[in-house]
Amino acid sequence: MNSSNGVMLNAYPDSIGTNLSDIVSMLKMPQFENTFSQFYVLPTFFNSDLDRGFSIINYAINEELVSKEDLVALKELNIMLKFDIVLNHLSVASPQFKDIIKNGEQSKFKDFFINWNEFWKGNGNLNEEGIIVPKKEFLDKLFMRKSGLPILKVLFPDGTERPYWNTFYQKITYHKISIIDLQSIQNLSPENTLLICGKVNTAIDENQDLQTLDFGNQSEFKEEILKIVNSNRTYLGQMDVNAKSPLVWEFYEEVLAKVASYGGQILRLDAFAYLHKEVGETNFFNKPGTWDYLEKINQIAKKNNLVLLPEIHAEFGLHLHDEVANEGYSIYDFFLPGLTIHAIEKATNKALMTWAKEIIAKGFKTVNMLGCHDGIPILDLKGKEVNGVYQKGLLQDEEILEMMDLIIERGGQVKNLYGADGKKISYYQVNATYFSALGENEQKLLLARAIQMFMPGIPQIWYLDIFAGANDYDAVLKAGKDGHKEINRTTLSLKNIEEGLKKEVVTKQLDIIRLRNTSNAFLGTVAFDETIEEEINILWSNEKEYAHLVANLKTLEFSIKYSESGEEKSFQF
C-alpha cells in the first residue's frame, strides 16, 4: 500500500455515529479495505469550545469523542494521522486566558496574548472608549475577518478593561443580576435595588449598551452597579496569541510533542498567516516575519518527526502558494475544487490542465480536495494586482462569479471578507456539499472524484462526499447566525453508512479511491493529453504499472484502465 502518497479521509471524530470508535468501525468494514492510508481528524479531537474545534482550550484528547483504543486501532489499520495546530489563537477558556482574567497584571500570561493598546501605542489615537484607533495608513493594511476593530475588551480584576487582539470570533454574555448582587452598595434602598435589577436585566434581555443606562436619582451608583454587572459577564472567543512571548513558543513545543505522541505525522497549520503582526505591516502573511515563524515551527516539527502543511487562502495571482512551496513546504491545493466544477460544468479541460501542468513543472507537493469541513474556495482562483501589475488567475472574474451564482442557485451560501471600514470586500468561499454544488448529479460526482484521484498530490476526501451528501438546510437553521458551514457537516449514523454502501455512487467512488490508494502507478510519472478540450486524458505510469483516465466532459462518461500484477483491468462509468 502506498502510505506516503495514499488517500486521506477527512472527518470530525463524531462525523460518523457518535465518536471516533464508530469511524474505526466503518473503516473495518470490508468495503473500506485498502481505501485509506491517512486520516485528517478535525480538532474536536482536542478540548475545544467554538468554531467546531478551531477554538482550542488545550491539546489534550477530548475523551467524550476519542479514546486511546481508537488510536491503537487506527495504527493497526496502518492509517497515519494528520492533526491541526491553530497557531494564531486560543480559546478564552484556555488556562492561559483564564489566568489573565483571574490575576490581571499579576498573571504570568499577561503578555501571552496581544494587548491591542500596547501594540499600537504611539501609532494611533485613543477613541472615547479608551481604545487606540491605528493611523489610517496602518489601519488600511489590516485584513479583517469581521467588521469593526478586531478586539475583545477584557475585564481585569481591578475593574479596568483592556482591549485584546481578537481576529476571529468573540461573544460577551452578560448575566442577569439579583438583589443579592447589589448588597455591597451602601445607601441603596431595597426598593431602588429592585428597580435597578429590573432596569439592568431588561437591558440585558434587549441587548442594550449598558453604558447608556440612565439610573435617574440613583446615578451616583452607576459606576458601582456596572462594575458588578461586568464582573458577572462571561466570554466566548478565539484570542490571538503573542508570538513575541517566549511562553508562546514553550507552548508550541509542548503541543507538537503531544500531537506526535497521539500518532500524528502531518500537522496542518491553521491560520498561521495571521500570527506575525508588526506595526505598519499587514496582519496577514507579512514578510519576512511569517517565514521566520514558520521556520521556527518547522524546527520543532522536525524534532517530533512531523511534516508541516501550512494552510493559506489567497488569490492565485498573489502567488503565495509559490512562495510557500519554494520554502520546501507542502501546500494545500485549494484551486482544484473550483477548477473541477468549472471543467465539468463548462466541458473544458483548459484551466484544470494549466494548473495540473504547473504542479508538475514546479514540483509542488500538494494535498488536494473537493469538499471539506469548510466551504468551497472560490476567491483562490482569482487574479491579483501585485506592485501595479495584474497577475492572471486560473479563471477570469466573470467565470468565477458565474460559478458562484450557479452554486448559490443550487442552494449554496456565502461567507464574506471585510475591509477595515467594515464594508464587504469580497466573497471568501461558498458553503455547499460538493454533491449539491454539482447539481446533485451522481455521474458528475463520480467524474469529479476520478479527476481528483488522478491529479498529482495527496487526495483528501470529505466523509460526506463519499456518501453523496446533499445540502443540510435544517442544520443551518438550527445553528442560527453564522451557521452556514453546517450545510456540509451532516452526522451520518452507522445505519446511514450501511444504506449508503448499497448505492453505486458510493461503491464506485470507493473502487476509484482504492485504486488510487494501492496502485504503484501513482508513485510514478504523470502525462496529460490535451488534444481535445472537452476530454480529460491522464496517464500515470511506473515501470510496468499504469493507470489511465479518459473522460468526456460533455457526456460525463469516463473509463479507467489500469494494470495489476501485470494483468490489465478496467472500470467503465
TORDRENTOR-625038 format. One record per residue (C-alpha): x negated, y, z negated; chain; residue number from 1. Coordinates in steps of 0.2 Angstrom, whole numbers, always signed. Each point is the difference from the previous one (the first is absolute). Last residue first. Layout:
<atoms>
{atom {X,Y,Z},"A",NUM}
...
</atoms>
This chain:
<atoms>
{atom {+93,+24,+79},"A",573}
{atom {-11,-15,+7},"A",572}
{atom {-13,-7,-11},"A",571}
{atom {-15,-10,+7},"A",570}
{atom {-13,-13,-3},"A",569}
{atom {-16,-6,+8},"A",568}
{atom {-10,-13,-9},"A",567}
{atom {-19,+3,-3},"A",566}
{atom {+2,-1,-19},"A",565}
{atom {+14,+13,+2},"A",564}
{atom {+1,+11,+15},"A",563}
{atom {+12,+14,+3},"A",562}
{atom {+14,+6,+11},"A",561}
{atom {+12,+14,-7},"A",560}
{atom {+15,+5,+11},"A",559}
{atom {+11,+15,+1},"A",558}
{atom {+17,+6,+5},"A",557}
{atom {+5,+18,-5},"A",556}
{atom {+8,+2,+18},"A",555}
{atom {-8,+18,+2},"A",554}
{atom {-16,-3,-11},"A",553}
{atom {-4,-16,+9},"A",552}
{atom {-12,-9,-12},"A",551}
{atom {-16,-11,+3},"A",550}
{atom {-9,-5,-16},"A",549}
{atom {-16,-11,+2},"A",548}
{atom {-9,-10,-14},"A",547}
{atom {-16,-8,+3},"A",546}
{atom {-12,-13,-7},"A",545}
{atom {-15,-8,+10},"A",544}
{atom {-12,+14,-6},"A",543}
{atom {+10,+13,-8},"A",542}
{atom {+13,+8,+11},"A",541}
{atom {+14,+13,-3},"A",540}
{atom {+11,+5,+15},"A",539}
{atom {+12,+14,+0},"A",538}
{atom {+12,+4,+15},"A",537}
{atom {+15,+12,-5},"A",536}
{atom {+10,+4,+16},"A",535}
{atom {+10,+16,+5},"A",534}
{atom {-16,+9,+6},"A",533}
{atom {-6,-14,+11},"A",532}
{atom {-19,-1,+2},"A",531}
{atom {-4,+3,-18},"A",530}
{atom {-9,-16,-4},"A",529}
{atom {-7,+1,-18},"A",528}
{atom {-14,-12,-5},"A",527}
{atom {-4,-5,-18},"A",526}
{atom {-16,-8,-7},"A",525}
{atom {-1,-14,-13},"A",524}
{atom {+6,-3,-18},"A",523}
{atom {+18,+1,+7},"A",522}
{atom {-4,-16,+10},"A",521}
{atom {-4,-9,-16},"A",520}
{atom {+19,-3,-2},"A",519}
{atom {+7,-1,-18},"A",518}
{atom {+8,+16,-5},"A",517}
{atom {+5,+6,+17},"A",516}
{atom {+8,-17,+4},"A",515}
{atom {+9,+0,-16},"A",514}
{atom {+7,+18,+3},"A",513}
{atom {+6,-5,+17},"A",512}
{atom {+9,-16,-7},"A",511}
{atom {+6,+11,-15},"A",510}
{atom {+8,+12,+12},"A",509}
{atom {+9,-14,+9},"A",508}
{atom {+6,-7,-17},"A",507}
{atom {+8,+17,-5},"A",506}
{atom {+8,+5,+17},"A",505}
{atom {+5,-18,+2},"A",504}
{atom {+11,+1,-16},"A",503}
{atom {+1,-15,-12},"A",502}
{atom {-14,+7,-10},"A",501}
{atom {+11,+15,-4},"A",500}
{atom {+12,-11,-9},"A",499}
{atom {-14,-7,-11},"A",498}
{atom {-7,+17,-3},"A",497}
{atom {+17,+8,-4},"A",496}
{atom {+2,-15,-13},"A",495}
{atom {-17,+5,-7},"A",494}
{atom {+7,+17,-3},"A",493}
{atom {-6,+15,+11},"A",492}
{atom {-2,+17,-8},"A",491}
{atom {+3,+14,+13},"A",490}
{atom {-14,+12,+1},"A",489}
{atom {+2,+9,+17},"A",488}
{atom {+14,+12,-3},"A",487}
{atom {-7,+2,-18},"A",486}
{atom {-12,+14,+8},"A",485}
{atom {+15,+12,+2},"A",484}
{atom {+3,+1,-19},"A",483}
{atom {-6,+18,-1},"A",482}
{atom {+16,+5,-9},"A",481}
{atom {+11,-15,-4},"A",480}
{atom {-7,-18,-2},"A",479}
{atom {+17,-8,+1},"A",478}
{atom {+4,+9,+16},"A",477}
{atom {-17,-6,+8},"A",476}
{atom {+3,-18,-6},"A",475}
{atom {+17,+0,+8},"A",474}
{atom {-7,+6,+16},"A",473}
{atom {-12,-15,+2},"A",472}
{atom {-6,+1,+18},"A",471}
{atom {-1,-18,+7},"A",470}
{atom {-12,-14,-5},"A",469}
{atom {-6,-11,+14},"A",468}
{atom {-6,-13,-12},"A",467}
{atom {-18,+2,+5},"A",466}
{atom {+3,+19,-1},"A",465}
{atom {+5,-1,-18},"A",464}
{atom {-17,-7,-6},"A",463}
{atom {-10,+14,+8},"A",462}
{atom {-15,-7,+10},"A",461}
{atom {-18,+5,+1},"A",460}
{atom {-10,-5,+15},"A",459}
{atom {-19,+2,-2},"A",458}
{atom {-7,+8,+15},"A",457}
{atom {+1,-1,+19},"A",456}
{atom {+17,-1,+7},"A",455}
{atom {+7,-18,+5},"A",454}
{atom {+10,-2,-16},"A",453}
{atom {+7,+17,+1},"A",452}
{atom {+6,-3,+18},"A",451}
{atom {+8,-16,-5},"A",450}
{atom {+9,+8,-14},"A",449}
{atom {+7,+14,+11},"A",448}
{atom {+5,-14,+13},"A",447}
{atom {+10,-9,-14},"A",446}
{atom {+8,+16,-6},"A",445}
{atom {+5,+5,+18},"A",444}
{atom {+8,-18,+2},"A",443}
{atom {+9,+2,-16},"A",442}
{atom {+8,+17,+4},"A",441}
{atom {+5,+10,-15},"A",440}
{atom {-2,+16,+9},"A",439}
{atom {-19,+0,-1},"A",438}
{atom {+0,+12,-14},"A",437}
{atom {+12,-12,-9},"A",436}
{atom {-12,-15,+1},"A",435}
{atom {-14,+12,-6},"A",434}
{atom {+10,+4,-15},"A",433}
{atom {+3,+19,-1},"A",432}
{atom {-9,+15,-8},"A",431}
{atom {-7,+12,+12},"A",430}
{atom {-16,+9,-3},"A",429}
{atom {-8,+16,-4},"A",428}
{atom {+12,+12,+10},"A",427}
{atom {-8,+17,+0},"A",426}
{atom {-2,+17,-7},"A",425}
{atom {+14,+2,-12},"A",424}
{atom {+0,+17,-9},"A",423}
{atom {-6,+0,-19},"A",422}
{atom {-11,+15,+3},"A",421}
{atom {-16,-11,-3},"A",420}
{atom {+6,-11,+15},"A",419}
{atom {+11,-15,-1},"A",418}
{atom {+0,-18,+6},"A",417}
{atom {+16,-9,+5},"A",416}
{atom {+8,-17,-3},"A",415}
{atom {+12,-7,+12},"A",414}
{atom {+14,-13,+1},"A",413}
{atom {+3,-14,+13},"A",412}
{atom {+18,-5,+5},"A",411}
{atom {-2,-5,+18},"A",410}
{atom {+2,+18,+5},"A",409}
{atom {-14,+4,-12},"A",408}
{atom {-11,-13,+9},"A",407}
{atom {+5,+8,+17},"A",406}
{atom {-3,+18,-6},"A",405}
{atom {-17,-5,-6},"A",404}
{atom {-4,-8,+17},"A",403}
{atom {+5,+15,+9},"A",402}
{atom {-10,+11,-12},"A",401}
{atom {-15,-10,+3},"A",400}
{atom {+2,+0,+19},"A",399}
{atom {+2,+19,+0},"A",398}
{atom {-15,+2,-11},"A",397}
{atom {-11,-10,+13},"A",396}
{atom {-6,-17,-6},"A",395}
{atom {-17,-6,-5},"A",394}
{atom {-5,+18,-5},"A",393}
{atom {-11,+12,+10},"A",392}
{atom {-12,+11,-8},"A",391}
{atom {+4,+19,+2},"A",390}
{atom {-15,+11,-2},"A",389}
{atom {+1,+15,-11},"A",388}
{atom {-11,-8,-14},"A",387}
{atom {+11,-15,+0},"A",386}
{atom {+17,+1,+8},"A",385}
{atom {+9,-17,-3},"A",384}
{atom {+8,-14,+10},"A",383}
{atom {+14,-10,-7},"A",382}
{atom {+1,-19,-4},"A",381}
{atom {-3,+1,-18},"A",380}
{atom {+16,+11,-2},"A",379}
{atom {+10,-16,+3},"A",378}
{atom {-4,-12,-14},"A",377}
{atom {+14,-12,-3},"A",376}
{atom {+5,+2,-18},"A",375}
{atom {-7,-8,-16},"A",374}
{atom {+0,-17,-6},"A",373}
{atom {-6,-6,+17},"A",372}
{atom {+6,-3,+18},"A",371}
{atom {-11,-3,+15},"A",370}
{atom {-17,-3,-7},"A",369}
{atom {-19,+2,+4},"A",368}
{atom {-15,-3,-11},"A",367}
{atom {-15,+7,+10},"A",366}
{atom {-19,-2,+2},"A",365}
{atom {-4,+12,+14},"A",364}
{atom {-13,-5,+13},"A",363}
{atom {+1,+16,+10},"A",362}
{atom {+3,-9,+16},"A",361}
{atom {+11,-13,-7},"A",360}
{atom {+12,+12,-10},"A",359}
{atom {-1,+12,+15},"A",358}
{atom {+6,-14,+12},"A",357}
{atom {+15,-3,-11},"A",356}
{atom {+5,+18,-2},"A",355}
{atom {+0,+3,+19},"A",354}
{atom {+9,-17,+2},"A",353}
{atom {+14,+6,-11},"A",352}
{atom {+2,+17,+9},"A",351}
{atom {+1,-8,+17},"A",350}
{atom {+9,-16,-3},"A",349}
{atom {+17,+7,+6},"A",348}
{atom {+18,-7,-1},"A",347}
{atom {+6,+15,-9},"A",346}
{atom {+9,-8,-14},"A",345}
{atom {-13,-14,-2},"A",344}
{atom {-16,+11,+2},"A",343}
{atom {+7,+14,-11},"A",342}
{atom {+5,-12,-14},"A",341}
{atom {-17,-8,+1},"A",340}
{atom {-9,+17,+0},"A",339}
{atom {+10,+6,-15},"A",338}
{atom {-5,-15,-11},"A",337}
{atom {-18,-1,+8},"A",336}
{atom {-6,+18,-5},"A",335}
{atom {-1,-3,-19},"A",334}
{atom {-15,-12,+3},"A",333}
{atom {-7,+1,-17},"A",332}
{atom {-19,+2,+0},"A",331}
{atom {-15,-11,-6},"A",330}
{atom {-14,+10,-6},"A",329}
{atom {-18,+2,+8},"A",328}
{atom {-1,+19,-1},"A",327}
{atom {+4,+1,+18},"A",326}
{atom {+17,-8,-4},"A",325}
{atom {+5,+14,-11},"A",324}
{atom {-6,+13,+12},"A",323}
{atom {+9,-8,+15},"A",322}
{atom {+16,-2,-11},"A",321}
{atom {-1,+19,-3},"A",320}
{atom {+1,+3,+18},"A",319}
{atom {+11,+16,-2},"A",318}
{atom {+8,-5,+17},"A",317}
{atom {+7,-16,-8},"A",316}
{atom {+10,+10,-12},"A",315}
{atom {-3,-4,-18},"A",314}
{atom {+5,-14,-13},"A",313}
{atom {-14,-7,-10},"A",312}
{atom {-2,-16,-10},"A",311}
{atom {-18,-5,-4},"A",310}
{atom {-3,-19,+1},"A",309}
{atom {-14,-5,-11},"A",308}
{atom {-8,-17,-1},"A",307}
{atom {-2,-7,-18},"A",306}
{atom {-15,-10,-5},"A",305}
{atom {+0,+8,-18},"A",304}
{atom {-17,+9,+1},"A",303}
{atom {+5,+4,+18},"A",302}
{atom {+16,+9,-6},"A",301}
{atom {-10,+11,-12},"A",300}
{atom {-11,+6,+14},"A",299}
{atom {+15,+2,+11},"A",298}
{atom {+8,+12,-13},"A",297}
{atom {-16,+11,+0},"A",296}
{atom {+0,-1,+19},"A",295}
{atom {+18,+6,+1},"A",294}
{atom {-3,+14,-12},"A",293}
{atom {-14,+7,+10},"A",292}
{atom {+10,-2,+16},"A",291}
{atom {+14,+10,-8},"A",290}
{atom {-12,+13,-5},"A",289}
{atom {-7,+3,+17},"A",288}
{atom {+13,+5,+5},"A",287}
{atom {+18,+3,-5},"A",286}
{atom {+11,-15,+3},"A",285}
{atom {+16,+9,-6},"A",284}
{atom {-1,+13,-13},"A",283}
{atom {-6,+13,+13},"A",282}
{atom {-15,+10,-5},"A",281}
{atom {-1,+18,-8},"A",280}
{atom {-1,-7,-18},"A",279}
{atom {-5,-19,+1},"A",278}
{atom {+10,-15,-2},"A",277}
{atom {-6,-18,+3},"A",276}
{atom {+14,-13,-4},"A",275}
{atom {+13,+4,+14},"A",274}
{atom {-8,-11,+13},"A",273}
{atom {+0,-15,-12},"A",272}
{atom {+19,-1,+1},"A",271}
{atom {+0,-19,-2},"A",270}
{atom {-17,-9,+2},"A",269}
{atom {+4,-17,+5},"A",268}
{atom {-11,-13,-8},"A",267}
{atom {-4,-16,+8},"A",266}
{atom {-7,-15,-10},"A",265}
{atom {+12,-1,-14},"A",264}
{atom {-1,-16,-10},"A",263}
{atom {+7,+7,-17},"A",262}
{atom {-18,+3,-6},"A",261}
{atom {-3,+11,+15},"A",260}
{atom {+15,+11,-5},"A",259}
{atom {-8,+2,-18},"A",258}
{atom {-18,+4,+6},"A",257}
{atom {+7,+13,+11},"A",256}
{atom {+11,+7,-14},"A",255}
{atom {-14,+1,-13},"A",254}
{atom {-12,+9,+12},"A",253}
{atom {+14,+12,+6},"A",252}
{atom {+3,+5,-18},"A",251}
{atom {-18,+4,-3},"A",250}
{atom {+1,+11,+15},"A",249}
{atom {+15,+9,-7},"A",248}
{atom {-9,+2,-17},"A",247}
{atom {-15,+9,+10},"A",246}
{atom {+12,+14,+4},"A",245}
{atom {-2,+8,+17},"A",244}
{atom {+13,-12,+7},"A",243}
{atom {+13,+9,-9},"A",242}
{atom {+16,-11,+1},"A",241}
{atom {+16,+6,+8},"A",240}
{atom {+15,-4,-10},"A",239}
{atom {+14,-11,+6},"A",238}
{atom {+16,+4,-9},"A",237}
{atom {+14,-3,-12},"A",236}
{atom {+0,+11,-15},"A",235}
{atom {+10,+1,-17},"A",234}
{atom {+7,+15,-9},"A",233}
{atom {+3,+0,-19},"A",232}
{atom {-14,+13,-4},"A",231}
{atom {+8,+11,+13},"A",230}
{atom {+16,+1,-9},"A",229}
{atom {-9,+4,-16},"A",228}
{atom {-10,+14,+7},"A",227}
{atom {+15,+6,+9},"A",226}
{atom {+9,+3,-17},"A",225}
{atom {-15,+8,-8},"A",224}
{atom {-2,+12,+14},"A",223}
{atom {+18,+4,+1},"A",222}
{atom {+2,+3,-19},"A",221}
{atom {+1,+19,+1},"A",220}
{atom {+13,-2,+14},"A",219}
{atom {+13,-6,-13},"A",218}
{atom {+11,+15,+2},"A",217}
{atom {+2,-5,+19},"A",216}
{atom {-9,-17,+4},"A",215}
{atom {-2,+4,+18},"A",214}
{atom {-8,-14,+10},"A",213}
{atom {-11,+5,+14},"A",212}
{atom {-15,-10,-6},"A",211}
{atom {+10,-16,+0},"A",210}
{atom {+1,+0,+19},"A",209}
{atom {+17,-9,+3},"A",208}
{atom {+1,-18,+4},"A",207}
{atom {+19,+0,-3},"A",206}
{atom {-1,-13,-14},"A",205}
{atom {-15,+8,-7},"A",204}
{atom {+9,+17,-1},"A",203}
{atom {+15,-8,-8},"A",202}
{atom {-12,-8,-13},"A",201}
{atom {-8,+17,-4},"A",200}
{atom {+16,+9,-2},"A",199}
{atom {+8,-13,-10},"A",198}
{atom {-15,-2,-12},"A",197}
{atom {+0,+19,-2},"A",196}
{atom {+18,+0,-5},"A",195}
{atom {-3,-13,-13},"A",194}
{atom {-15,+8,-7},"A",193}
{atom {+10,+17,+0},"A",192}
{atom {+14,-9,-11},"A",191}
{atom {-13,-8,-12},"A",190}
{atom {-9,+17,-2},"A",189}
{atom {-18,+3,+6},"A",188}
{atom {-10,+9,-14},"A",187}
{atom {-14,-12,+2},"A",186}
{atom {-3,-11,+15},"A",185}
{atom {-6,-17,-6},"A",184}
{atom {+17,-7,+1},"A",183}
{atom {+2,+2,+19},"A",182}
{atom {-3,-18,+5},"A",181}
{atom {+12,-6,-13},"A",180}
{atom {+14,+11,+8},"A",179}
{atom {-2,-11,+16},"A",178}
{atom {-10,+3,+16},"A",177}
{atom {+2,-7,+17},"A",176}
{atom {-15,-7,+9},"A",175}
{atom {-9,+9,+14},"A",174}
{atom {-7,-10,+14},"A",173}
{atom {-15,+6,+10},"A",172}
{atom {-3,-8,+17},"A",171}
{atom {-15,-1,+11},"A",170}
{atom {-6,-9,+16},"A",169}
{atom {-15,+4,+11},"A",168}
{atom {-13,+13,-1},"A",167}
{atom {+0,+4,-19},"A",166}
{atom {-14,+11,-6},"A",165}
{atom {+3,+5,-18},"A",164}
{atom {+8,+16,-6},"A",163}
{atom {-2,+2,-19},"A",162}
{atom {+14,+5,-12},"A",161}
{atom {-3,+6,-18},"A",160}
{atom {+9,-7,-15},"A",159}
{atom {-16,-5,-9},"A",158}
{atom {+4,-18,+4},"A",157}
{atom {-3,+3,+18},"A",156}
{atom {+15,+1,+12},"A",155}
{atom {-5,-5,+18},"A",154}
{atom {+6,+11,+15},"A",153}
{atom {-1,-11,+15},"A",152}
{atom {-8,+7,+16},"A",151}
{atom {+0,-2,+18},"A",150}
{atom {+6,+18,+4},"A",149}
{atom {+16,+0,+10},"A",148}
{atom {+7,-12,+13},"A",147}
{atom {-6,-18,+0},"A",146}
{atom {-14,-10,+7},"A",145}
{atom {-11,+16,+3},"A",144}
{atom {-16,+2,+9},"A",143}
{atom {-9,+15,-7},"A",142}
{atom {-10,+11,+12},"A",141}
{atom {+13,+14,+0},"A",140}
{atom {-2,+2,-19},"A",139}
{atom {-18,+4,+1},"A",138}
{atom {+2,+14,+13},"A",137}
{atom {+15,+6,-9},"A",136}
{atom {-9,+1,-17},"A",135}
{atom {+5,-13,-12},"A",134}
{atom {+16,+3,-11},"A",133}
{atom {-6,-2,-18},"A",132}
{atom {+14,-5,-12},"A",131}
{atom {+5,+10,-15},"A",130}
{atom {+18,+0,+5},"A",129}
{atom {+0,+18,+5},"A",128}
{atom {-13,-4,+13},"A",127}
{atom {-19,+0,-4},"A",126}
{atom {-10,+5,+16},"A",125}
{atom {-13,-10,+10},"A",124}
{atom {-18,-6,+1},"A",123}
{atom {-7,+5,-16},"A",122}
{atom {+6,-16,-9},"A",121}
{atom {+7,-12,+13},"A",120}
{atom {-6,-16,-8},"A",119}
{atom {+3,+7,-18},"A",118}
{atom {+18,+5,+5},"A",117}
{atom {+4,-17,+8},"A",116}
{atom {-7,-11,-15},"A",115}
{atom {-5,-15,+10},"A",114}
{atom {+1,-17,-9},"A",113}
{atom {-14,-9,-10},"A",112}
{atom {-4,+17,-7},"A",111}
{atom {+10,-1,-15},"A",110}
{atom {-4,-19,-1},"A",109}
{atom {-10,+1,-17},"A",108}
{atom {+16,+9,-7},"A",107}
{atom {-4,+13,-13},"A",106}
{atom {+7,+14,+11},"A",105}
{atom {+17,-9,+1},"A",104}
{atom {+1,-15,-11},"A",103}
{atom {+16,-9,+3},"A",102}
{atom {+4,+7,+18},"A",101}
{atom {-18,-3,+4},"A",100}
{atom {+0,-17,-7},"A",99}
{atom {+15,-4,+10},"A",98}
{atom {-9,+4,+16},"A",97}
{atom {-15,-12,-3},"A",96}
{atom {+11,-14,-6},"A",95}
{atom {+10,+1,+16},"A",94}
{atom {+18,+5,-2},"A",93}
{atom {-3,+16,+10},"A",92}
{atom {-4,-12,+14},"A",91}
{atom {-17,+0,+9},"A",90}
{atom {-7,+9,+15},"A",89}
{atom {-12,+2,+14},"A",88}
{atom {-8,-17,+1},"A",87}
{atom {+15,-11,+1},"A",86}
{atom {-9,-17,+0},"A",85}
{atom {+10,-12,+11},"A",84}
{atom {-3,-19,+1},"A",83}
{atom {-4,-13,+13},"A",82}
{atom {+0,-19,-5},"A",81}
{atom {-8,-15,+9},"A",80}
{atom {+11,-15,+3},"A",79}
{atom {-8,-17,+0},"A",78}
{atom {+16,-8,-6},"A",77}
{atom {-9,-5,-16},"A",76}
{atom {-5,+18,-2},"A",75}
{atom {+19,+5,+1},"A",74}
{atom {+4,-13,-13},"A",73}
{atom {-13,+6,-12},"A",72}
{atom {+6,+18,+2},"A",71}
{atom {+18,-6,-3},"A",70}
{atom {-6,-9,-16},"A",69}
{atom {-7,+17,-6},"A",68}
{atom {+18,+6,+0},"A",67}
{atom {+8,+14,+9},"A",66}
{atom {+17,+9,+0},"A",65}
{atom {+4,+4,-18},"A",64}
{atom {-18,-2,-5},"A",63}
{atom {-5,+15,+9},"A",62}
{atom {-19,-3,+1},"A",61}
{atom {-11,+13,-7},"A",60}
{atom {-5,+15,+11},"A",59}
{atom {+8,+13,-11},"A",58}
{atom {+14,+12,+2},"A",57}
{atom {+0,+1,+19},"A",56}
{atom {+11,+11,+10},"A",55}
{atom {-1,-9,+17},"A",54}
{atom {+11,-15,-7},"A",53}
{atom {+17,+3,+8},"A",52}
{atom {-2,+19,+0},"A",51}
{atom {+1,+0,-19},"A",50}
{atom {-4,-9,-16},"A",49}
{atom {-16,-11,+1},"A",48}
{atom {-8,-15,-8},"A",47}
{atom {-9,-10,+13},"A",46}
{atom {+7,-12,+13},"A",45}
{atom {+13,+14,+3},"A",44}
{atom {-15,+5,+11},"A",43}
{atom {+4,-9,+16},"A",42}
{atom {-7,-17,+4},"A",41}
{atom {-10,-1,+16},"A",40}
{atom {-2,-19,+3},"A",39}
{atom {-13,-8,+10},"A",38}
{atom {-1,-17,+9},"A",37}
{atom {+17,-1,+6},"A",36}
{atom {+9,-12,+12},"A",35}
{atom {-9,-16,-3},"A",34}
{atom {+15,-8,-8},"A",33}
{atom {+15,+12,+0},"A",32}
{atom {+13,-12,+7},"A",31}
{atom {-6,-14,-12},"A",30}
{atom {+6,+11,-15},"A",29}
{atom {-15,+4,-12},"A",28}
{atom {+0,+18,+5},"A",27}
{atom {+18,+2,-5},"A",26}
{atom {-3,-7,-17},"A",25}
{atom {-15,+12,-2},"A",24}
{atom {+12,+14,+4},"A",23}
{atom {+11,-7,-13},"A",22}
{atom {-14,+0,-13},"A",21}
{atom {-3,+19,+4},"A",20}
{atom {+16,+5,-8},"A",19}
{atom {+19,+1,+2},"A",18}
{atom {+4,-8,+17},"A",17}
{atom {-10,+6,+14},"A",16}
{atom {-5,+19,+0},"A",15}
{atom {-4,-3,-19},"A",14}
{atom {-19,+1,+1},"A",13}
{atom {+1,+13,+13},"A",12}
{atom {-4,-5,+18},"A",11}
{atom {-13,-1,+14},"A",10}
{atom {-6,-16,+8},"A",9}
{atom {-17,+0,+8},"A",8}
{atom {-5,-10,+15},"A",7}
{atom {-18,-6,+2},"A",6}
{atom {-16,+10,+4},"A",5}
{atom {-10,-6,-14},"A",4}
{atom {+11,-15,-4},"A",3}
{atom {-1,-9,+17},"A",2}
{atom {+6,-17,-4},"A",1}
</atoms>
